[in-house]
């Protein structure tokens, strides 16, 4: 299953670089998103580097997910695809 990295998890003054908001095609509401909590996720850079993480919770009411990665994600990762296993 694939998802798209939408944005960092943000507040008014703080941006958390290892927390990301992810959209997955086919998820329409919060209940469908809750089924994916706990699954592993990975992002590969164009140079071949892989950053792994885990889906922590749903985000909002429209089926977005919040994932926590093991290290901070680069800005170039926004809008790219991730693999959900």
C-alpha positions in Angstrom: 0.0 0.0 0.0 1.3 3.5 -0.8 0.7 6.8 0.7 1.9 10.4 0.1 3.8 12.5 2.6 1.6 15.6 3.0 3.3 17.7 5.6 5.1 17.8 8.9 3.2 17.7 12.1 3.0 21.3 13.1 1.8 23.7 15.8 1.7 27.4 15.8 5.3 27.9 16.7 6.9 24.4 16.4 7.4 22.0 13.6 8.2 18.4 14.5 10.5 17.0 11.8 10.2 13.3 12.5 6.3 13.3 12.7 4.6 13.4 9.3 1.0 13.6 8.1 0.3 11.0 5.3 -2.6 10.7 2.9 -3.5 7.2 1.5 -5.8 6.7 -1.5 -9.0 4.9 -0.5 -9.2 6.1 3.1 -12.3 8.3 3.5 -12.8 8.6 7.2 -11.2 8.2 10.6 -12.5 4.7 11.2 -10.8 3.3 8.1 -7.6 5.1 9.1 -7.6 3.5 12.5 -7.2 0.0 11.0 -3.6 0.9 9.8 -2.3 2.0 13.2 0.8 0.1 14.2 1.9 -0.8 10.7 5.5 -0.1 9.5 6.3 2.5 6.9 9.4 3.3 4.9 10.5 6.1 2.6 13.4 5.8 0.1 15.3 8.8 -1.1 16.4 9.1 -4.7 20.0 8.3 -3.6 18.8 5.0 -2.0 18.7 6.0 1.7 15.8 4.4 3.6 14.1 5.9 6.6 11.7 3.7 8.5 8.8 4.6 10.8 5.5 3.5 12.3 1.9 4.7 11.9 1.0 6.2 15.3 -2.6 7.5 14.9 -5.2 9.0 12.6 -5.1 12.7 11.8 -8.3 14.6 11.4 -11.7 13.3 10.2 -10.9 12.6 6.5 -8.6 9.5 6.8 -5.2 11.1 7.1 -2.5 9.3 9.1 0.2 10.4 11.5 3.5 8.6 11.3 6.6 8.8 13.5 9.9 8.2 11.7 13.2 7.2 13.4 14.9 10.4 12.3 13.9 13.8 10.9 12.6 13.8 7.3 14.2 16.1 4.7 12.1 18.8 3.0 12.5 17.0 -0.3 10.4 14.2 1.0 7.2 16.3 0.9 4.9 15.1 -1.8 6.7 11.8 -2.4 5.5 8.3 -1.9 5.9 6.0 1.1 5.4 2.2 1.4 3.1 0.9 4.1 3.8 -2.7 5.0 
